[in-house]
Amino acid sequence: MAEEPEARALLYGADPAAGLVGLAPSGEGAQLWWRRDGGIAPEREAFHPFFLTSHPQLLDDFKPEPEITALDGTNLYSHRVSCDGWAHCDAALKHMVGYYRQHRSEFEYEPYLRFTDEVNQYLLASGRTHYQELDLRSLRVLYLALRAVAGEGADYADPSENSDTIVMVGLSDGREFHQLCHLDGSEQALIERVGEEISSFDPDVIVGHDLFKGALSYLAARARRHGVKLKLGRDQSAMTIRKSRAPAAEKQLEYPRADVAGRSLVDTWFLAQYYDVVKRDLARYDAPYVARYLDETCQLPDPVPAWDVEHLWQSKRQLLVADIRYELDAARIVFQMLGGSYFAQAQMLPLSLQDCVVRGNGVKINNLLLREYLRRGESIPAPVEGRSFIGGYTDIRMTGLIHDVLNVDIASLYPSIMLSHGVKPATDTGDVFQPLLSELTSQRLAAKQLARDAEDAGVRVRADARQAAFKIFINSFFGYLGTNRMNWADPRQAEFITTTGQELVKQLAQLVEDEGGKVIEIDTDGVYFTAPEGCAAAEQHDELVARINDRLPAGITVELGGYFPAMLSHKVKNYALLDEHGRITVKGSGLKSRGLEPFLHDFISFSLAAILHGQPQRIGERHRELARKIEGRTINIALLARTDTLIESLDTYRAKVEAGSRNRAAAYEVALRASRPLRPGDQVSYYVTGEKITVKAFEAAKPLRQYDPQSPDYNVKYYLKKLDQNLKKIRGYLGDDEQSGLFDEE
């Protein structure tokens, strides 16, 4: 962390108070919980809730009068309105909002800037942040998982159904505390016991996989049915749930957000989603799979299908116990691997750990800038309208199988441009933007180095997760400039950055060719190229990078991304790499697709590996092996089945199909035939039946649960056709002259 007081205030807040682990609004002020001397110390503090306004005169007739303070500068939000309590603040805002709505035409912008989250508001004003002088391991974390049985033969348990019941809740701290709460009497008694166990353990953070849509929503719904108040808050307040959305790249994830006073709730399903925004490599998002992906030593089995829970509960309860423990272990691994960067952000941002996970990076940057402006008593600029601007430069110059490939990329290209050119928003009169970016960039580069050099695999994965999250955060300083409705956005500066980036990466490509390399692909901030003659050893690679750096502008640094014995170049941003350790990285939807059945995903992965390892004859062998299993009906049905997540409601789907605005889809057609309605976020597993090769999947799709291995009814011709289509796709990755002997078919 920065040592200078002013720098520390910029990055971590002005108040360095250590050990804050919980915060909630309380009466006229705030309730805080501190970790001190190995225990929890509660503290109630007076606090004056506030908002900002551009038109303080709108409160002239509001009683009781709030305290209104003029801020420095000439920006739009020029006055701070401080109130005597939360209710007083809400009333003053309501008064101003009412006038604005009746006289909207008089205003170019809303005449108020409000902070709807009380925790965020307190942290902005106080300059405090969570977990100062603590590390992730010192948090008191409780992992939560739940199992419920579905009545009436349904695939999924539904808390709104009388016949469905919670049968088991697992709680663990991942160390010494492990508690399994079984149904032993009434469901109401089970729920009450779970609440008591959570309150007794007193966690700082509650973690679970699919925590919001799954365990907490189910507990809350069943608690309401039985008239039980789930008082999970540190102040004995009840858990609340409301509809919310969280950004994930180009998507908005709708979910039922839960809040518990004084505790953060972290859903490891969200951590996996955000990790995959960068990696684009997860085949699915269930907890054991993600844990195995992140930790190569993890051997946790796949989860039990939801429709098997009742059977296991009735006759093989020990297997259900094992399944819930596997999920708890998996959630622990995912949180420990991916939670570190969000923990670091919570030490910096005026947000809870929970909000550091689910809030967008633009909001986070805005809060850092906002906190410092408030500390200095400066006025806040109006939100800026975003606009489109030119993007990064990409080009592909060679395709096919290529050997002896080097990659160099410009370290943090856009942040480097911003730092080297002193880029900042036009409205950043307080000079906050640049110091923040500088510190974040140095932290990311250190984590990236550790991810590359650490001997321990777990250290590498955690460091990689941190650097990936920081990369998104840092690059979002660039994206922030072009984001609509942010207070310090500046689209003109954003376009300057991308234009400069294009010039730099083109210059880098020319320098590579000057050194004797042949450019394969240019992708925004880096170049893949064939190693020049006489550049085979690691020392020669480093010397090459040093020569290139000597010819680049000051502040711009190129790093060696790696040496790859083989590369399969398909099209822009679509390639497969074989590294020196035999590991394969695949990038781009042209070479892999989440929409494929597992047997096709495995076949393509196998084929790419065979090509890169120089064993192309194995592709034909694998093709014939799979074809025999499909024809002989001996293949595991799970490899043929697809699992899709419902994005929209069934009513919306029906309406769109009837209006002709979307095509029918197999997952939705299966869902429409389910014994009870499925909702957005539910997953549907199905396979295709029939005899004809041209069958329509949405007409012939059948729920995976209904498959009978004693009487297999999957469509052999349909799946053989898909296998052959993907063999043809493999051929398309290479030129005709490269295919000789590659596909040894009979």
Residue pairs with C-beta under 8 A, 6 or more apart in sequence:
1 8
1 11
1 12
2 8
2 10
2 11
2 12
2 439
7 435
7 439
8 14
8 16
9 127
9 372
9 375
10 368
10 372
10 432
10 435
10 436
11 348
11 368
11 435
11 436
11 439
12 129
12 132
12 347
12 348
13 123
13 126
13 127
13 128
13 129
13 348
13 350
13 371
14 127
14 375
15 126
15 127
15 128
16 132
17 128
17 132
18 132
18 133
18 134
19 34
19 35
19 36
19 131
19 132
19 133
19 134
20 32
20 33
20 34
20 128
20 129
20 130
20 131
20 132
21 33
21 34
21 35
21 40
21 130
21 131
21 134
21 139
21 140
21 204
22 32
22 33
22 204
22 234
22 261
22 262
22 263
23 30
23 31
23 32
23 33
23 119
23 122
23 123
23 130
23 262
23 352
24 30
24 31
24 118
24 119
24 233
24 234
24 235
24 237
24 261
24 262
25 31
25 86
25 118
25 119
25 122
26 44
26 235
27 44
27 85
27 86
28 46
28 47
28 84
28 85
28 86
29 44
29 45
29 46
29 47
29 85
30 44
30 45
30 47
30 118
30 122
31 42
31 43
31 44
31 45
31 234
31 235
31 261
31 262
32 42
32 43
32 44
32 45
33 40
33 41
33 42
33 43
33 234
33 262
34 40
34 41
34 42
34 43
35 41
35 134
35 138
35 140
35 204
40 202
42 234
47 122
47 125
47 126
48 67
48 82
48 83
48 84
48 125
49 82
49 83
49 85
49 86
49 88
49 89
49 118
49 121
50 80
50 81
50 82
50 83
50 89
50 115
50 121
50 125
51 80
51 81
51 89
51 92
51 93
51 112
51 113
51 114
51 115
52 71
52 77
52 79
52 80
52 81
52 112
52 113
52 114
52 380
53 59
53 68
53 77
53 78
53 79
53 81
53 96
53 111
53 112
53 113
54 76
54 77
54 78
54 79
54 109
54 111
54 112
55 96
55 107
55 111
56 68
56 78
56 79
56 81
58 95
58 96
58 99
58 100
58 111
59 65
59 66
59 68
59 81
59 92
59 95
59 96
62 91
62 92
62 95
62 96
64 84
64 88
66 81
66 82
66 83
66 84
66 88
66 89
66 92
67 81
67 82
67 83
68 79
68 80
68 81
68 82
69 79
69 80
69 82
69 377
70 78
70 79
71 77
71 78
71 79
71 80
71 377
71 378
71 379
71 380
72 376
72 377
72 378
72 379
73 378
73 379
73 429
74 379
75 378
75 379
75 380
75 381
75 382
75 427
75 429
76 109
76 379
76 380
76 381
76 382
77 112
77 113
77 379
77 380
77 381
77 382
78 379
80 374
81 92
83 89
83 92
86 118
93 112
93 114
96 111
96 112
97 112
100 107
100 110
100 111
100 112
108 382
109 382
109 383
113 380
115 121
115 124
117 355
119 351
119 352
119 355
120 350
120 351
120 352
120 355
120 367
122 128
123 129
123 349
123 350
123 351
123 371
124 350
124 367
124 370
124 371
124 374
125 374
127 371
127 375
129 346
129 347
129 348
129 349
129 350
130 346
130 347
130 352
130 353
131 139
131 343
131 346
131 347
131 353
132 347
135 343
136 336
136 339
136 340
136 343
139 204
139 205
139 343
140 173
140 201
140 202
140 203
140 204
140 205
141 173
141 174
141 203
141 204
141 205
141 206
141 207
141 335
142 171
142 172
142 173
142 177
142 198
142 201
142 203
142 205
142 206
142 207
143 170
143 171
143 172
143 173
143 174
143 206
143 207
143 208
143 328
143 331
143 332
143 335
144 169
144 170
144 171
144 198
144 206
144 207
144 208
144 211
144 215
144 216
144 328
145 169
145 170
145 208
145 209
145 215
145 324
145 327
145 328
145 331
146 166
146 168
146 169
146 170
146 214
146 215
146 218
146 219
146 324
147 166
147 167
147 168
147 169
147 309
147 313
147 320
147 323
147 324
148 157
148 159
148 164
148 165
148 166
148 167
148 218
148 309
149 157
149 164
149 165
149 167
149 309
149 310
149 313
150 156
150 157
150 158
150 161
150 163
150 164
150 306
150 307
150 309
150 310
151 161
151 162
151 163
151 164
151 165
152 161
152 163
152 675
152 676
153 675
154 161
154 164
154 307
154 674
154 675
154 676
155 306
155 307
155 674
155 675
155 703
155 705
156 306
156 307
156 676
156 678
156 682
157 164
157 165
157 218
157 306
157 309
158 164
158 676
159 217
159 218
159 221
159 222
159 225
160 221
161 676
165 183
165 187
166 183
166 187
166 190
166 191
166 218
166 219
166 222
167 182
167 183
167 309
167 313
167 320
168 180
168 181
168 182
168 183
168 313
168 320
168 321
168 324
169 180
169 181
169 190
169 194
169 215
169 219
170 178
170 179
170 180
170 181
170 324
170 325
170 327
170 328
171 177
171 178
171 179
171 180
171 181
171 194
171 197
171 198
171 201
171 328
172 178
172 179
172 325
172 328
172 332
173 201
173 203
174 328
174 329
174 332
174 336
177 201
178 325
179 197
180 321
180 324
180 325
181 190
181 193
181 194
181 197
182 190
183 190
184 190
186 226
187 222
187 226
188 226
188 227
188 228
191 219
191 222
191 223
191 226
191 228
191 230
192 228
194 219
195 228
195 230
195 231
195 232
198 206
198 232
199 231
199 232
199 236
202 234
203 263
204 263
204 264
205 263
205 264
205 265
205 266
205 353
206 232
206 260
206 263
206 264
206 265
206 266
207 265
207 266
207 267
207 268
207 331
207 332
207 335
207 339
208 214
208 215
208 216
208 267
208 268
208 331
209 267
209 268
209 269
209 286
209 287
209 327
209 330
209 331
209 334
210 267
210 269
210 287
211 258
211 265
211 266
211 267
211 268
211 269
212 255
212 256
212 257
212 258
212 265
212 267
213 255
213 256
213 269
213 681
216 239
216 241
216 256
216 258
216 265
217 241
217 256
217 258
219 230
220 230
220 239
220 241
220 258
223 229
223 230
229 238
230 238
230 239
231 237
231 238
231 239
232 238
232 239
232 260
232 263
233 239
233 260
233 261
233 262
233 263
234 260
234 261
234 262
234 263
235 261
235 262
237 261
239 258
239 259
239 260
240 258
240 259
241 256
241 257
241 258
241 259
242 256
242 257
242 259
243 254
243 256
243 257
244 254
244 255
244 256
244 257
244 358
245 252
245 253
245 254
245 255
246 252
246 253
246 255
246 270
246 358
246 359
246 360
247 253
247 360
248 270
248 273
248 274
248 277
249 277
253 270
253 273
254 680
254 681
255 267
255 681
257 358
258 265
259 265
259 354
264 346
264 352
264 353
264 354
265 354
266 335
266 339
266 342
266 353
266 354
266 357
267 357
268 287
268 290
268 330
268 331
268 334
268 335
268 338
269 285
269 287
270 357
270 358
271 334
271 335
271 338
271 339
271 342
271 357
272 282
272 285
272 290
272 334
272 338
273 285
274 338
274 357
274 469
274 472
275 282
275 338
275 465
275 468
276 282
276 285
277 472
278 468
278 469
278 471
278 472
279 468
280 587
281 293
281 585
281 586
282 289
282 290
282 293
283 289
283 594
283 598
283 601
284 643
286 302
286 303
287 303
287 326
287 327
287 330
287 331
287 334
288 298
288 300
288 301
288 302
288 303
288 326
288 327
288 330
289 302
290 330
290 334
291 298
291 300
291 329
291 330
291 331
291 333
291 334
292 298
292 299
292 300
294 333
294 334
294 337
294 338
294 461
294 465
295 333
295 337
295 457
295 458
295 461
296 457
297 457
297 458
298 330
298 333
300 326
300 329
300 330
301 326
303 323
303 326
303 327
304 312
304 319
304 320
304 323
305 685
305 704
305 705
307 705
309 320
312 319
312 320
312 323
313 320
336 462
337 458
337 461
337 462
337 465
338 462
338 465
338 469
340 462
340 465
340 466
341 465
341 466
341 468
341 469
341 470
342 353
342 356
342 357
342 469
343 353
344 443
344 466
345 351
345 356
345 364
345 469
345 473
346 352
346 353
346 356
348 368
349 356
349 364
349 367
349 368
350 367
350 368
350 371
351 359
351 364
351 367
356 364
361 472
361 473
361 476
361 479
361 480
362 476
362 479
362 480
362 483
362 486
364 473
364 476
365 436
365 473
365 476
365 477
365 480
365 486
366 480
366 486
366 487
366 488
368 432
368 436
369 428
369 432
369 433
369 436
369 487
369 488
370 380
370 487
372 430
372 432
373 379
373 380
373 430
373 432
376 430
378 429
378 430
380 487
381 427
381 487
381 488
382 487
383 485
383 486
383 487
383 489
384 427
384 484
384 485
384 486
384 487
384 488
384 489
384 490
384 491
385 484
385 485
386 482
386 483
386 484
386 485
386 486
386 489
386 491
387 482
387 491
389 482
389 491
389 494
389 495
389 498
390 495
390 498
390 499
390 502
391 498
392 498
392 501
392 502
392 505
392 523
392 524
392 525
393 501
393 502
393 505
393 506
393 522
393 524
394 521
394 522
394 523
394 524
394 572
394 573
395 509
395 519
395 521
395 522
395 572
396 520
396 521
396 522
396 569
396 571
396 572
397 518
397 519
397 520
397 521
397 522
398 518
398 519
398 520
398 521
398 530
398 569
399 569
399 570
399 571
399 735
400 568
400 569
400 733
400 734
400 735
400 738
401 566
401 567
401 568
401 611
401 612
401 734
401 738
402 520
402 530
402 566
402 567
402 568
402 569
403 530
403 565
403 566
403 567
404 530
404 531
404 536
404 563
404 565
405 520
405 528
405 529
405 530
405 531
405 563
405 564
405 565
405 566
405 567
405 577
406 517
406 528
406 529
406 530
406 531
406 535
406 541
406 544
406 560
406 561
406 562
406 563
406 564
407 526
407 527
407 528
407 529
407 560
407 561
407 562
407 564
408 508
408 512
408 526
408 527
408 529
408 545
408 548
408 558
408 559
408 560
408 561
409 525
409 526
409 527
409 558
409 559
409 561
410 416
410 504
410 505
410 508
410 525
410 526
410 556
410 557
410 558
410 559
411 445
411 557
411 558
411 559
412 441
412 444
412 445
412 471
412 474
412 475
413 501
413 504
413 505
413 524
413 525
414 475
414 477
414 478
414 497
414 498
414 501
414 525
415 437
415 440
415 441
415 474
415 475
415 477
415 478
416 441
416 555
416 556
416 557
417 423
417 497
417 500
417 501
417 504
417 556
418 424
418 434
418 437
418 477
418 478
418 497
419 434
419 437
419 438
419 441
419 555
420 553
420 554
420 555
420 556
421 496
421 500
422 434
423 493
423 496
423 497
424 431
424 433
424 434
424 490
424 493
425 433
425 481
425 488
425 489
425 490
425 493
426 490
426 492
426 493
427 487
427 488
427 490
428 488
433 477
433 488
436 477
437 474
437 477
440 470
440 473
440 474
440 477
441 474
443 470
444 467
444 470
444 471
444 474
447 463
447 464
447 466
447 467
447 470
448 463
448 467
450 459
450 460
450 463
450 467
451 460
451 461
451 463
451 464
451 466
451 467
452 460
454 460
454 463
478 494
478 497
479 494
480 486
480 488
480 489
481 489
481 490
481 491
481 493
481 494
481 497
482 489
482 491
482 494
482 495
483 489
501 524
501 525
504 552
504 553
504 556
505 522
505 524
505 525
505 526
505 527
506 522
507 552
508 526
508 527
508 548
508 552
508 558
509 519
509 522
509 527
509 529
511 548
511 551
511 552
512 519
512 527
512 529
512 548
513 519
513 529
515 532
515 535
515 544
515 547
515 548
516 532
516 533
516 535
517 529
517 530
517 531
517 532
517 535
518 529
518 530
519 527
519 528
519 529
520 527
520 528
520 529
520 530
520 567
520 569
521 527
521 528
521 569
521 572
521 573
521 575
523 572
523 573
526 561
528 567
528 569
528 575
531 541
531 563
532 544
534 540
535 541
535 544
538 563
541 560
541 563
542 560
545 558
545 559
545 560
548 558
549 557
549 558
552 558
562 577
562 579
562 580
563 579
563 580
564 577
564 578
564 579
564 580
565 578
565 579
565 580
566 577
566 578
566 611
566 612
566 613
566 614
567 575
567 576
567 577
567 578
567 612
568 575
568 576
568 577
568 591
568 608
568 611
568 612
568 733
568 734
569 575
570 576
570 588
570 590
570 591
570 733
571 588
571 590
573 587
573 588
574 587
574 588
574 589
574 590
574 591
575 586
575 587
575 588
575 591
576 584
576 585
576 586
576 587
576 591
576 608
576 611
576 612
577 584
577 585
577 586
577 587
577 612
578 584
578 609
578 612
578 613
579 585
582 613
584 605
584 608
584 609
584 612
586 592
586 605
586 608
591 604
591 608
591 733
592 601
592 604
592 605
593 601
595 642
596 604
596 726
597 639
597 640
597 641
597 642
597 719
597 722
598 638
598 639
598 640
598 641
599 626
599 635
599 639
599 640
599 719
599 723
600 722
600 723
600 726
602 639
603 622
603 623
603 626
603 723
603 726
604 726
604 729
604 730
606 618
606 619
606 622
607 619
607 622
607 730
610 616
610 617
610 618
610 619
610 622
611 619
611 730
611 733
611 734
611 742
616 741
616 742
616 743
616 744
617 741
617 742
617 744
619 727
619 730
619 742
619 743
619 744
620 743
620 744
620 745
620 746
621 744
623 723
623 727
623 743
623 745
624 745
624 746
626 635
626 723
627 720
627 723
629 635
630 640
630 716
630 719
630 720
630 723
631 716
631 720
633 712
633 714
633 716
637 687
637 704
637 707
637 709
637 712
637 714
638 704
640 687
640 688
640 714
640 719
641 685
641 686
641 687
641 704
641 707
642 666
642 667
642 685
642 686
642 687
643 683
643 684
643 685
643 704
644 665
644 666
644 667
644 683
644 684
644 686
645 681
645 682
645 683
645 684
646 667
646 668
646 671
646 678
646 679
646 680
646 681
646 682
646 683
646 684
647 680
648 656
648 680
649 679
649 680
650 668
650 671
650 672
650 677
650 678
653 662
653 665
653 668
653 672
654 672
656 662
657 663
657 664
663 698
664 698
665 698
666 686
666 688
666 697
666 698
666 701
667 684
667 686
667 701
668 684
668 698
669 698
669 699
669 701
670 684
670 686
670 701
670 702
670 703
671 678
671 682
671 684
673 703
674 703
678 684
684 703
685 703
685 704
685 705
686 701
686 702
686 703
686 704
687 701
687 702
687 704
687 707
687 714
688 695
688 697
688 700
688 701
688 702
688 714
688 715
688 718
688 719
689 700
689 701
689 702
689 713
689 714
689 715
690 700
690 715
690 718
691 715
691 717
692 715
692 717
692 718
693 717
693 718
693 721
695 715
695 718
697 718
700 715
700 718
702 713
707 713
707 714
727 743
730 743
731 739
731 742
731 743
734 742
